[in-house]
């Protein structure tokens, strides 16, 4: 069902030649001075190994947010404690009395705010990394800046020396302690799970049972990044099933066709996974009876027929020098659809600083203008997936040592002579969009001081050519997801 993730998983294993060389290096009688360089499998939202992302605008039943089962606890070395988020709906399917009071109490008790300087650095990271990942895409491509940030933050926690410093520099953070506190704050303010909508980041590190690791580092991963640590015997069916079970718990079982193909190796030292599960319903649903079959023109000029949804809204609209952007709201976030002006490409929009300034709501930003307009929407339905190799992106961010013999993972393997280097970074993601919305619940981004007068001018958002979409987070300028839709009719492969 999600073959892109299968390809990501298959790419995580070292080639046969490397395995044979490693085994040969273990033969002390033949090579007494040989040092084993184990491939480090660190997969997280865009850093190191396989990243599993799911964006859905339709809620999926049966998901276990915390991914905890008795079977997984048997392997646990350290586990995170998730926040006790208020539940919106009771067993009768109606909103619980007192929910909003509980929600306000929950929000007011969060330990600390995201520092403004940290938010600016994270927004800058999102802009730079999104450009690196999405530029030149001729197919549908999805990327999560938040997930890559979390992956690199977790990687910094396991690293030492220059390896750690390169990661901190890439993230624009001055110290590991700042990274810990601010990443935790960003996680807590992104996390939503009230039974009707969800934004749930999760992480896990899987360690070879026969090796020793620094317990303090594992505890820090749980405390600051909400990541569980598990010890398994790599290369066994039990290890394969345990990892698949964790991933299934985090993604509602939607990727079982792929997670069932996970194959660990006895040479695996570490596998690090990060998932980001998001679902929301439109605050105002599309009516299926308004759908039409219309033409979508791909970047190569080929025309395809897609099913378009139609609606009219009053909306804030962002105008840039190369684009027009407008949001559609879900209960937990906003989804901006960014349409390049006629004659402009998606790549040009990605390079337009006005887009990122607008998403961050920067005051007095040049080259952009906000307005409140009647907006007529024509939005194609789509269910798209992508598998992105992020090795070069991470290197371009200045993080290079972890891929070489200079890699330092001493914070994880302190006290052991165990050289580790990163073997690769992949991110697999999926986005589904259709007509469904949150019934009976209103969402608005307008200030409490009052609403503006009804607009007279009309903006047409006819997404009939390649466009960008941006799923926002509570940290302004730091998107959960950025995607390029080049063909809404493309099937999952």
Helices and strands as residue ranges (DSSP letters): H 3-10, H 16-25, E 37-42, E 51-56, H 70-73, E 76-78, H 99-108, H 116-134, E 141-143, H 145-158, H 161-171, H 176-190, E 192-193, E 198-208, H 215-225, E 227-232, H 237-250, H 256-259, E 270-279, G 288-290, E 292-297, E 303-319, E 323-329, E 334-340, H 346-350, H 353-359, E 369-380, E 382-389, H 391-396, G 401-403, H 410-413, E 419-422, E 426-433, E 458-462, E 467-471, E 481-485
